[in-house]
Amino acid sequence: MLSIDLTGKRALVAGVADDAGFGFAIAKAMAEAGATVCVGTWPPALNIFLNLLERGKIDAARRMPDGSLLSFERVYPLDAAYDVLADVPEEIRANKRYKEVGDFTVEGLRQRLIADFGEPSLDIMVHSLANGPEVKRPLLETSRGGYLTAVSVSAYSLVSIVSRLAPLMHPGGSVLSLTYMAGERVVPGYGGGMSSAKAALESDTRTLAYEAGRKYAIRVNTISAGPLASRAASAIGKIERMVDYYAANSPIPEPLAAREVGTVGAFLGSQLASGITGTTIYVDKGYHSMGMAVSGVEGL
């Protein structure tokens, strides 16, 4: 029987802080396929996430098919807006939520992985990171700072992570990120430079696939997922209406489930996808293929 087998593989999923998003779904699917999973969590959310784990608040979501609970090999602090500690403003370093967790930069993550597992030590890296502080603003009203932050955290962070972690990956490894169709088409309300960040992410996926493929023999792909009413996506302000609109206008007229993205992530991390790199994979019930709306959703 042909199946996804990640036994003996180690995955790092950057951008997990609860059980509601695509990052968690990908981490769980990879664990179900046999991988051990480490996660990187934004420092201000780290203690909250650890408490959710320790107090059993997300045990239902962690339940595996065999009845056991999804466990993480390591939970690392990570703020991918910063490559090295020297880049971090003093007010951030002095913040209580940051100063108590040690080196939370991308370089700090690299050093922790080497200390914990040696090198090479990774087989799969998942980038589930995005932040647009002005996402509710139209692009015409977006400040330079808001735009640059969106591109820095949501796109350049992939470049930084691949640059630093690819040397820790075994040949044949897989890098995966998450994008959205706003990177290639207009999605009103998805502002603040986030559409530009997703376009950059998709372009960088192709270039990184070539460069990291030639240098490290690893693959780089991105999943263009439909909208999901996760806690992170609530920042957009009308995510529920976006979900309804997609469901009403897709070839398969139903909402997307996080697990559907998770299982595609596990597939792309496996050797079953050894011939796929530099590619944007659509997981959106086919919405991307439509040329016009079938029906509208009030308020969108």
C-alpha positions as CSV (number, residue, x, y, z in Angstrom):
1,M,0.0,0.0,0.0
2,L,1.4,3.4,-1.0
3,S,1.3,5.8,2.0
4,I,2.9,8.9,3.3
5,D,5.8,7.7,5.5
6,L,7.8,10.2,7.5
7,T,9.2,7.8,10.0
8,G,12.6,8.9,11.2
9,K,12.2,12.4,9.9
10,R,12.4,15.6,11.9
11,A,10.2,18.5,11.0
12,L,10.4,22.1,12.3
13,V,7.1,24.1,11.9
14,A,7.7,27.8,12.5
15,G,4.6,29.7,13.4
16,V,2.5,27.5,15.8
17,A,0.9,29.2,18.8
18,D,-2.5,27.4,19.1
19,D,-4.5,24.5,17.6
20,A,-6.5,26.5,15.1
21,G,-4.2,27.3,12.2
22,F,-2.6,25.6,9.2
23,G,0.7,25.3,11.0
24,F,-0.7,23.1,13.7
25,A,-2.6,21.0,11.1
26,I,0.5,20.4,9.1
27,A,2.5,19.5,12.3
28,K,-0.2,17.0,13.3
29,A,-0.4,15.4,9.9
30,M,3.4,15.0,9.8
31,A,3.4,13.5,13.2
32,E,0.6,11.1,12.1
33,A,2.9,10.1,9.2
34,G,5.7,9.3,11.7
35,A,7.8,12.4,11.9
36,T,9.0,14.0,15.1
37,V,8.0,17.7,15.2
38,C,9.5,20.8,16.7
39,V,7.8,24.1,16.6
40,G,8.8,27.8,16.7
41,T,6.4,30.1,18.6
42,W,6.3,33.9,18.7
43,P,7.6,34.9,22.2
44,P,4.6,37.0,23.2
45,A,2.4,33.9,22.6
46,L,4.9,31.3,24.0
47,N,3.7,31.1,27.6
48,I,0.1,31.0,26.5
49,F,0.8,28.1,24.1
50,L,2.8,26.2,26.7
51,N,-0.1,26.6,29.2
52,L,-2.6,25.3,26.6
53,L,-0.4,22.2,26.2
54,E,0.3,21.7,29.9
55,R,-3.3,22.2,31.1
56,G,-4.8,20.0,28.4
57,K,-6.8,22.8,26.9
58,I,-6.2,21.6,23.3
59,D,-6.1,17.9,24.0
60,A,-9.0,17.3,21.7
61,A,-7.1,18.8,18.8
62,R,-4.0,16.9,19.7
63,R,-5.7,13.5,19.8
64,M,-4.0,11.2,17.3
65,P,-5.8,8.3,15.4
66,D,-4.2,5.8,17.8
67,G,-5.6,7.7,20.8
68,S,-2.3,9.2,21.9
69,L,-1.7,13.0,22.0
70,L,0.4,15.0,19.6
71,S,3.6,16.0,21.3
72,F,6.3,18.4,20.2
73,E,10.0,17.4,20.5
74,R,10.9,21.0,21.2
75,V,9.0,24.3,21.5
76,Y,11.4,27.1,20.5
77,P,10.8,30.9,20.9
78,L,11.0,32.5,17.5
79,D,10.5,36.0,16.2
80,A,11.4,35.7,12.5
81,A,11.4,39.5,12.2
82,Y,15.0,39.4,13.5
83,D,18.0,37.5,12.0
84,V,20.4,38.1,14.9
85,L,20.1,39.7,18.4
86,A,22.0,42.7,17.2
87,D,19.0,43.6,15.0
88,V,16.6,43.6,17.9
89,P,15.7,47.1,19.2
90,E,16.4,47.6,22.9
91,E,12.8,48.1,23.8
92,I,12.0,44.6,22.4
93,R,15.0,42.9,24.2
94,A,14.0,44.6,27.5
95,N,10.3,43.4,27.1
96,K,9.5,40.8,29.7
97,R,8.0,38.5,27.2
98,Y,11.2,38.5,25.2
99,K,14.1,38.8,27.7
100,E,13.2,35.6,29.6
101,V,13.3,33.3,26.6
102,G,16.9,33.7,25.4
103,D,17.9,34.2,21.8
104,F,14.6,34.2,19.9
105,T,16.1,35.3,16.5
106,V,16.5,33.1,13.4
107,E,20.1,32.7,14.2
108,G,19.2,31.8,17.8
109,L,16.9,29.1,16.5
110,R,19.8,27.7,14.3
111,Q,22.1,27.6,17.3
112,R,19.5,25.8,19.5
113,L,18.9,23.2,16.8
114,I,22.6,22.5,16.5
115,A,22.9,22.3,20.3
116,D,20.0,19.9,20.7
117,F,20.4,17.7,17.6
118,G,23.7,18.4,15.9
119,E,24.0,18.8,12.1
120,P,22.5,17.8,9.8
121,S,19.4,17.3,11.9
122,L,16.4,18.5,9.9
123,D,14.4,16.9,7.1
124,I,11.4,19.3,6.8
125,M,11.0,23.0,7.5
126,V,7.6,24.6,7.4
127,H,7.2,28.4,7.3
128,S,3.8,29.3,8.7
129,L,4.6,32.9,9.5
130,A,2.8,36.2,8.6
131,N,2.2,39.6,10.1
132,G,0.7,42.7,8.5
133,P,0.1,45.3,11.2
134,E,-1.9,47.4,8.8
135,V,-3.8,44.5,7.1
136,K,-7.1,46.3,7.4
137,R,-5.9,49.4,5.6
138,P,-6.2,49.7,1.8
139,L,-2.8,49.7,0.0
140,L,-3.2,53.4,-0.8
141,E,-3.4,54.1,2.9
142,T,-0.6,51.8,4.0
143,S,2.4,53.4,5.6
144,R,6.0,52.6,4.5
145,G,6.6,51.0,7.9
146,G,3.5,48.9,7.8
147,Y,4.3,47.7,4.2
148,L,7.9,46.9,5.0
149,T,6.9,45.0,8.2
150,A,4.5,42.9,6.2
151,V,7.1,42.0,3.6
152,S,9.8,41.4,6.2
153,V,7.9,39.1,8.5
154,S,5.7,37.4,5.9
155,A,8.2,36.9,3.0
156,Y,11.9,37.8,3.8
157,S,11.7,35.6,6.9
158,L,11.5,32.6,4.5
159,V,14.7,33.7,2.9
160,S,16.4,34.1,6.3
161,I,15.2,30.8,7.6
162,V,16.3,28.9,4.4
163,S,19.6,30.6,4.4
164,R,20.4,29.6,8.0
165,L,18.6,26.3,8.3
166,A,19.2,24.7,4.9
167,P,22.7,23.7,6.0
168,L,21.2,21.8,8.8
169,M,18.9,19.8,6.5
170,H,19.6,16.3,5.0
171,P,19.7,16.1,1.2
172,G,16.3,15.4,-0.1
173,G,14.7,17.6,2.5
174,S,11.6,19.8,2.1
175,V,10.8,23.4,2.8
176,L,7.2,24.5,2.7
177,S,5.5,27.9,3.2
178,L,1.9,29.1,3.1
179,T,0.6,31.7,0.7
180,Y,-2.7,33.2,-0.4
181,M,-4.2,34.1,-3.7
182,A,-4.0,37.8,-2.9
183,G,-0.4,37.5,-4.1
184,E,-1.7,37.1,-7.7
185,R,-5.2,38.6,-7.7
186,V,-7.0,41.5,-6.0
187,V,-8.6,40.6,-2.7
188,P,-10.3,43.7,-1.4
189,G,-9.7,44.1,2.3
190,Y,-6.5,42.1,2.4
191,G,-4.4,45.2,2.7
192,G,-1.4,46.7,4.5
193,G,1.1,45.3,2.0
194,M,0.1,41.7,2.7
195,S,-0.8,41.0,-0.9
196,S,2.7,42.3,-1.9
197,A,4.2,40.0,0.8
198,K,2.5,37.0,-0.6
199,A,3.6,37.9,-4.2
200,A,7.1,38.1,-2.9
201,L,6.8,34.8,-1.0
202,E,5.7,33.0,-4.2
203,S,8.5,34.6,-6.3
204,D,11.1,33.7,-3.6
205,T,9.8,30.2,-3.5
206,R,10.8,29.7,-7.1
207,T,14.2,31.3,-6.7
208,L,15.0,29.5,-3.4
209,A,13.9,26.2,-5.0
210,Y,16.6,26.7,-7.6
211,E,19.3,28.1,-5.3
212,A,18.7,25.7,-2.4
213,G,18.1,22.8,-4.7
214,R,21.5,23.2,-6.4
215,K,23.4,24.0,-3.2
216,Y,21.7,21.7,-0.6
217,A,19.6,19.3,-2.7
218,I,16.4,20.3,-0.9
219,R,12.9,21.2,-2.3
220,V,11.0,24.5,-1.7
221,N,7.3,24.8,-2.3
222,T,4.3,26.8,-1.1
223,I,0.7,26.0,-0.5
224,S,-1.9,28.6,-1.6
225,A,-4.7,27.8,0.9
226,G,-8.2,29.1,0.9
227,P,-9.3,31.2,3.9
228,L,-9.6,29.7,7.3
229,A,-11.3,31.3,10.3
230,S,-8.3,30.9,12.6
231,R,-7.3,33.2,15.4
232,A,-4.5,34.7,13.4
233,A,-6.8,35.3,10.4
234,S,-9.3,37.2,12.6
235,A,-6.9,40.2,12.2
236,I,-8.3,40.7,8.7
237,G,-11.7,41.6,10.2
238,K,-14.0,39.8,7.9
239,I,-12.6,36.3,7.7
240,E,-15.9,34.6,8.2
241,R,-17.4,36.3,5.2
242,M,-14.4,35.4,3.1
243,V,-14.9,31.7,4.1
244,D,-18.5,31.9,3.1
245,Y,-17.7,33.6,-0.2
246,Y,-15.2,30.9,-1.1
247,A,-17.6,28.1,-0.2
248,A,-20.3,29.7,-2.3
249,N,-18.1,30.2,-5.3
250,S,-15.8,27.2,-5.5
251,P,-16.2,24.1,-7.6
252,I,-16.5,22.1,-4.4
253,P,-18.9,24.4,-2.5
254,E,-17.9,23.8,1.1
255,P,-15.5,25.5,3.5
256,L,-11.9,24.4,3.6
257,A,-10.7,22.4,6.6
258,A,-7.3,22.9,8.1
259,R,-6.6,19.2,7.9
260,E,-6.9,19.3,4.1
261,V,-4.0,21.6,4.1
262,G,-2.2,19.6,6.7
263,T,-2.3,16.4,4.7
264,V,-1.0,18.1,1.6
265,G,1.8,19.5,3.7
266,A,2.7,16.0,4.9
267,F,2.7,14.8,1.3
268,L,5.0,17.6,0.1
269,G,7.3,16.8,3.0
270,S,7.6,13.2,1.9
271,Q,9.5,11.4,-0.8
272,L,6.2,10.9,-2.7
273,A,6.7,14.6,-3.7
274,S,10.4,14.2,-4.6
275,G,9.8,15.6,-8.1
276,I,7.9,18.7,-6.9
277,T,9.8,21.9,-6.2
278,G,9.5,25.6,-7.0
279,T,5.7,25.2,-7.1
280,T,2.6,26.8,-5.7
281,I,0.1,24.1,-4.8
282,Y,-3.5,25.3,-4.5
283,V,-5.6,23.9,-1.7
284,D,-8.7,25.9,-1.9
285,K,-11.5,23.6,-3.1
286,G,-10.7,24.9,-6.6
287,Y,-11.6,28.5,-6.1
288,H,-8.5,29.7,-7.9
289,S,-9.8,28.1,-11.1
290,M,-12.9,30.2,-11.3
291,G,-13.3,33.2,-13.6
292,M,-16.4,34.8,-12.0
293,A,-18.5,34.6,-8.9
294,V,-21.4,32.1,-8.8
295,S,-23.0,34.0,-6.0
296,G,-22.2,36.8,-3.6
297,V,-22.1,36.9,0.1
298,E,-23.7,39.9,1.8
299,G,-21.2,42.3,3.4
300,L,-18.1,41.1,1.6
